[in-house]
Amino acid sequence: MNKKSIGILLSLAMMLGLASCGEKEVNTKLILNEVLIENQSNFQDDYGVHSPWIEVFNKSYTSADLAGFQLRMSNQAGDTATYSIPKGDVLTLVKPRQHALFWADGQPNRGTFHTNFVMDGNTATWVGLYDSGKKLVDQVTIPAGTLKADQSYARISDASAEWEVKGATADKYVTPSTNNKTIEGNAKMEKFQSHDSTGIGMSITAMSVVFFGLILLYICFRLIGRAAISLRRKNAMEAKDITCKEEAKEKKLGEAPGEVIAAISLAMHELQNDVHDVEDTVLTITRVKRSYSPWSSKIYTLRELPKK
């Protein structure tokens, strides 16, 4: 094999490697979150009609666009309906941790969020979500007879792995376009309140944090002051050609006398309480008298027509 053939083979191998590395990853931000098949008295669409619906959830903390995605549904093997979500609608951009609701009413001419298929709860229903590259993002199969009227098949909480039937009991209600599990309280706060019902522990903790911060500030200012004195003393020793630290300490080199500190304090006090002259706030307007000059008079301009 000559060098030319080897070079061609290496180039092809490199191109294949780059293509495999640059392959687009599956978008896993958007997932199926809740499905309702038989809608008798549940949520109504924008036309006031009770239709089956499919809820998609954006589990990431960044916006994700559904434009170009596909919703597929199948009630029996070999019979799959596909709805391509059209592009150009700003509402297909799902905000972080928010939901998008699609109506499975078989009337796509009613808008972007109306699919071209309907669902039947008498047989097992499979629903799949595909990205713009026609790759499966998420799927769910609802067994036949699992759901009654106005009941949904949903994740226990948004983006959780386990699914359950909602609508059968009062504590598990159907949640279209909202969180599957409503958090009515804060577990950490409730636990803290049970252990410290009077608030004494919270008060002691808050006061300890404040005093600890003040102690840290005192130590920092103390160290900074000593470092500043040492630096001034070193500069003064170099200026007066003194090498003995004890001699410099006896002469109090680098230490500011009390008069200097008092003068600085007084200057800062005057700066903060700077007294200005009290001025009147009366505004006086006087007319300016201008002398007349024929050179600026408009009656002498050339706009007048010459007399015949």
C-alpha positions in Angstrom: 0.0 0.0 0.0 1.5 3.3 -1.1 1.6 6.5 1.0 -1.3 8.1 -0.9 -3.7 5.2 0.0 -2.6 5.4 3.7 -3.2 9.1 3.7 -6.7 8.7 2.3 -7.6 6.0 4.9 -6.3 8.2 7.7 -8.3 11.1 6.5 -11.5 9.0 6.3 -11.0 7.7 9.8 -10.5 11.2 11.1 -13.6 12.4 9.4 -15.6 9.5 10.9 -14.2 10.2 14.3 -15.1 13.9 14.1 -18.6 13.1 12.9 -19.2 10.7 15.8 -17.9 13.2 18.3 -20.0 16.0 16.9 -23.2 13.9 16.9 -26.0 15.9 18.4 -27.0 14.6 21.9 -30.6 13.9 22.7 -32.4 16.8 24.3 -33.4 15.5 27.7 -34.7 18.9 29.1 -38.3 18.2 27.9 -40.1 15.2 29.2 -43.7 13.8 29.3 -45.2 14.7 32.7 -48.9 13.9 32.7 -51.6 12.5 30.4 -55.4 12.6 30.6 -57.3 10.5 28.1 -61.1 10.8 29.0 -61.9 14.4 29.7 -65.6 14.9 30.8 -65.5 17.7 33.3 -61.8 18.5 33.7 -59.8 21.3 32.2 -61.1 23.1 29.0 -59.1 24.1 26.1 -59.1 27.6 24.5 -62.3 26.7 22.6 -64.2 25.7 25.8 -64.1 22.0 24.9 -63.2 19.1 27.2 -60.5 17.3 25.2 -57.8 14.8 26.2 -54.4 16.4 26.8 -50.7 15.7 27.1 -48.5 17.7 29.4 -44.8 18.3 28.7 -42.4 19.5 31.4 -39.1 21.4 31.1 -37.1 20.0 34.0 -34.0 22.2 33.4 -33.3 25.6 34.7 -33.0 27.1 31.2 -35.6 27.6 28.5 -36.2 24.9 26.0 -38.0 25.1 22.6 -40.5 22.5 21.5 -40.5 23.8 17.9 -39.8 20.9 15.5 -40.5 18.2 18.1 -42.9 15.4 17.5 -45.7 13.9 19.6 -46.5 10.3 18.7 -49.4 8.2 19.9 -50.3 4.6 19.3 -53.3 2.5 20.6 -52.2 -0.7 18.8 -49.1 -2.1 17.2 -48.3 -0.7 13.8 -50.7 2.2 14.1 -48.8 5.3 15.2 -50.0 8.8 14.7 -47.4 11.6 14.5 -47.9 15.3 15.3 -45.1 17.6 14.3 -45.0 20.7 16.5 -44.8 23.7 14.1 -42.1 26.3 14.2 -42.6 30.0 14.4 -44.8 30.1 17.5 -43.2 31.9 20.5 -45.4 29.9 22.9 -43.4 26.7 22.1 -40.5 28.2 24.1 -41.0 26.6 27.5 -39.5 28.5 30.4 -37.4 26.8 33.1 -39.4 24.4 35.3 -42.7 25.2 33.4 -45.2 23.1 31.5 -46.8 23.0 28.0 -50.2 21.5 27.4 -51.2 19.8 24.1 -54.8 18.9 23.4 -55.3 15.5 21.7 -58.5 16.5 19.9 -57.6 15.6 16.3 -58.0 19.2 15.1 -54.6 20.7 14.4 -56.1 23.7 12.6 -57.2 25.1 15.9 -53.6 26.0 16.8 -50.1 24.9 17.6 -51.1 23.0 20.8 -53.9 20.9 19.2 -52.7 17.6 17.8 -53.9 15.6 14.8 -54.8 12.5 16.8 -57.1 11.5 19.6 -56.6 8.9 22.4 -58.7 6.0 23.4 -58.6 4.6 27.0 -60.1 1.3 26.1 -56.8 0.0 24.9 -53.2 0.5 26.0 -52.0 3.9 25.0 -48.4 4.7 24.1 -47.2 8.3 23.9 -43.7 9.3 22.8 -41.9 12.6 22.6 -39.3 13.0 19.8 -36.9 15.9 19.3 -36.3 17.7 16.1 -33.8 15.1 15.0 -36.5 12.4 15.4 -34.8 10.9 18.4 -36.9 9.5 21.2 -36.7 11.8 24.2 -39.3 10.3 26.5 -42.2 7.8 26.4 -45.0 6.4 28.6 -47.4 3.6 28.2 -50.8 3.8 29.9 -52.3 0.3 30.4 -55.9 -0.3 29.2 -58.5 0.4 31.9 -56.2 2.1 34.2 -57.8 5.5 34.0 -61.4 6.4 34.6 -63.1 9.6 33.5 -61.2 12.8 34.5 -58.3 10.8 35.9 -54.7 11.3 34.7 -51.6 9.3 34.5 -48.8 11.5 35.9 -45.5 11.4 37.5 -45.7 11.6 41.3 -43.8 14.9 41.2 -42.5 16.8 38.3 -39.7 14.9 36.5 -39.8 12.0 39.0 -39.3 8.5 37.7 -42.4 7.0 39.2 -45.9 7.4 37.8 -49.3 7.2 39.5 -53.0 7.7 38.8 -54.3 11.2 39.8 -57.9 12.2 40.4 -59.0 9.1 42.3 -58.7 10.7 45.7 -58.8 14.3 47.0 -55.1 14.4 47.9 -54.0 13.2 44.5 -55.8 15.6 42.1 -55.2 16.3 38.4 -52.8 19.1 37.8 -52.8 20.4 34.2 -50.1 23.1 33.4 -49.0 23.1 37.1 -46.8 21.1 39.5 -47.8 17.5 40.0 -47.1 17.7 43.7 -48.0 20.9 45.6 -45.7 21.6 48.5 -47.7 23.3 51.2 -45.0 23.7 53.7 -41.2 23.7 54.3 -40.1 20.5 55.9 -36.9 22.0 57.3 -38.7 24.9 58.8 -41.3 22.7 60.4 -38.6 20.4 61.8 -36.8 23.4 63.3 -40.0 24.8 64.7 -40.8 21.4 66.4 -37.3 21.4 68.1 -37.4 25.1 69.0 -41.0 26.2 69.5 -40.1 29.2 71.7 -37.4 30.6 69.4 -34.7 30.6 72.1 -32.3 28.5 70.0 -32.8 30.9 67.0 -32.1 33.9 69.2 -28.9 32.4 70.7 -27.7 31.4 67.2 -28.3 34.8 65.8 -26.6 36.6 68.7 -23.7 34.2 68.5 -23.2 34.9 64.8 -23.3 38.7 65.5 -20.8 38.5 68.3 -18.5 36.2 66.4 -18.5 38.6 63.5 -17.7 41.5 65.8 -14.8 39.6 67.3 -13.5 38.8 63.8 -13.7 42.5 62.9 -11.8 43.5 66.1 -9.0 41.0 65.3 -8.8 42.1 61.7 -8.6 45.9 62.6 -6.1 45.0 65.4 -3.8 43.2 63.0 -4.2 45.9 60.3 -3.3 48.6 62.9 -0.2 46.8 64.1 0.9 46.1 60.5 0.5 49.8 59.7 2.5 50.9 62.7 5.3 48.4 61.8 5.4 49.8 58.2 5.5 53.4 59.4 8.2 52.5 61.9 10.3 50.8 59.2 10.0 53.8 56.9 10.9 56.2 59.8 14.0 54.0 60.7 15.1 54.1 57.1 14.6 57.8 56.9 16.6 58.5 60.1 19.2 55.7 59.5 18.3 53.8 62.6 18.8 50.0 62.6 18.1 49.2 66.3 14.4 48.3 66.8 14.6 49.0 70.5 15.9 52.5 69.9 13.1 53.1 67.4 10.6 51.8 69.9 12.0 54.2 72.6 11.7 57.2 70.3 8.2 56.0 69.3 9.0 56.0 65.6 6.0 55.3 63.4 3.5 55.9 66.2 1.2 58.8 65.6 1.0 61.2 68.6 -2.3 62.0 70.3 -2.4 65.5 68.7 -2.3 64.0 65.2 -5.1 61.5 66.0 -7.2 64.4 67.5 -6.6 66.6 64.5 -7.7 63.7 62.1 -10.8 63.0 64.2 -11.7 66.7 64.2 -11.2 67.0 60.4 -13.4 63.9 59.9 -16.1 65.3 62.2 -16.1 68.6 60.3 -16.3 66.8 57.0 -19.3 64.8 58.1 -21.0 67.8 59.5 -20.0 70.3 56.9 -22.0 73.5 57.5 -22.9 75.5 54.4 -24.2 79.0 54.1 -27.9 79.3 54.3 -29.1 80.7 51.1 -32.5 82.1 50.1 -34.6 80.0 47.8 -36.3 82.9 46.2 -36.0 83.0 42.5 -35.9 86.5 41.0 -36.5 87.0 37.2 -35.6 90.4 35.7 -36.2 91.5 32.2 -33.0 92.1 30.1 -33.0 95.3 28.2 -31.4 95.2 24.8 -30.5 98.2 22.7 -32.1 98.4 19.3 -29.8 98.1 16.3 -31.0 98.6 12.7 -28.4 96.0 11.5 -30.5 93.2 13.1 -33.9 94.5 12.1 -36.0 92.3 9.9 -37.6 95.2 8.1 -34.4 95.8 6.2 -34.1 92.4 4.7 -34.3 91.6 1.0 -37.5 89.6 1.2 -39.6 92.6 0.1 -40.2 92.8 -3.6 -38.8 95.9 -5.3 -41.3 98.6 -6.1 -42.1 99.1 -9.8 
